[in-house]
Amino acid sequence: MLRCSTCKARFSERKGTPLFGTRRTPTTAVAVLAHVAEGIGTRKTARFTGVHPDTVTWCIRLTGDHATQRHDE
């Protein structure tokens, strides 16, 4: 979270991105999505990136939902 020194309001640099409200690091998400974009399966991507297969599925779904929202705007 970022905090304005003038008005003391708090802002998230992740707002408007698929990672808003998550604890995943951008590095992990990018690695997962890069493997998926290359056509690597869910379980193999999970092994390569060191995350649970459900995390891979979650990341794909989250990114897809975000892309759909942006496309509809």
Buried (B, 14 or more C-beta within 10 A) or exposed (E): EEEEEEEEEEEEEEEEBBBEEBEBEEEBBEBBBEBBEEEBEBEEBBBBBEBEBEBBBBBBEBBEEBEEEEEEE
